[in-house]
Amino acid sequence: MLNSKVNMYGCEIEDFVDSVVESITYQACGANDVIAGLLSDAQEQIAGGDGLGARQTLNRAKALIFRVNDGQLVGNRGIRK
């Protein structure tokens, strides 16, 4: 099970989520900005021919989206006008 999760995400997903929560981007802006950054990273990986890396990056982004939807992470910390 462990190896399949590492293969899916390219890392231990719980460790990754913990690092996101500790990041300045998440603390200042929320998970949506982190997710947007991951999507940009995946685009660059695709452009560079790194299909496996792009797939893993997209899976990490989806994992964060699911946690936002479940209320486990804050999507947006910014002030809306």
N, C-alpha and C positions, 0 to 999 in steps of 0.2 A: 504493500500500500504506500509506504513512504516513497519508494523510488518512483512510483507512478505520479505522485503529487509533485515531486521535484521535477520530473520530466514535463508535467503539465505546466508548471509555473516557472521553472528554471531556478527555483529556490524553495525554501520552507515558507509556505504562504503565511503562516502565523507570525513568523519572524519579520516578513516583509510588511505585514499590516502594522506590527508594532513599530517598525522603523518609520512608516508613514505617519502614524499618530505622533511620533516624537519630532517630525520634521517641521521646519519653520513654515513651509508652504501650507501644510495642513493646519497648523496652529493659527496662522494669520488669515487664511482664505477658506479652508475646508477641503474636503475630499474632491470636489468637482475640479478644482485647479490641478490637483495631483493627477486625476484621471485624464484630464486634457493633455497634460505633459506626457503621460504614458502613451496616449494615442499618437502624439507627435513622434515619440521615440519609435513606435511601431512603424510609422510611415517611413522614417529614415532607415529602419532595418529592412523594410521591403525594398526600398530604393537601392540599398546596398546588397541585395540578394540574400539577406539572412532570414529566410522563411521561418526557420525554427525559432530564432530569437523573437521575431515579430509575433509568432503564435503565442509564445510564452508571455510576452509583454501584454498582448491583448487579453490573455487569461487573467493576468494580474489586475488589469483595468476592470474586467468584468467582476472579479472577486470584490473589488472596492465598491463597485456599483451595487452589488447585492447587499453589501453591508450598509450602505447608505439607505437603500430601500427598506432594510430590516430595522433601521433606527440605531444601528450599532456605531455608525460614524456620522458626523455632521457633514452635510453636502456643501453648505455655503455659510461662511462666517461673516461675510461682508454685509454692509448696511445697504438695503435696497431703498431707492427713492421712488 
